[in-house]
Amino acid sequence: MAQKVAQDVINEKLIFDANTGKPVKEIVLENGNIRVVKESGETVEMPLNTIRGKYIKMRLEAGLSEITEPIYV
C-alpha cells in the first residue's frame, strides 16, 4: 500500500529538489521504493534498501530536533 507524505511534512523535514533548491512536490513510499516527484515533474525512484533511501525514510520518521542539514534529491 502506498503512503503519500504530506507537503507540510516535506517542508519541515528539509527535503529539497537539487535543481531548484525548493521543497520537492511529492514523496510516496510504496512496495519497498521511495518515489520523489520534483518541482519540474521529474520522478526519481529509489529502493528503500539503499543508503539514500534509508536516509530519506529515517528523515521522514525523525523528530525535528534531529534535523540539521537539508537533503537534496
Secondary structure, DSSP 4 states (H G I P E B T S, - for coil): --EEEPHHHHHHTTEE-TTTSSBPSEEEEETTEEEEE-TTS-EEEEETTSHHHHHHHHHHHS-GGG--S-EE-
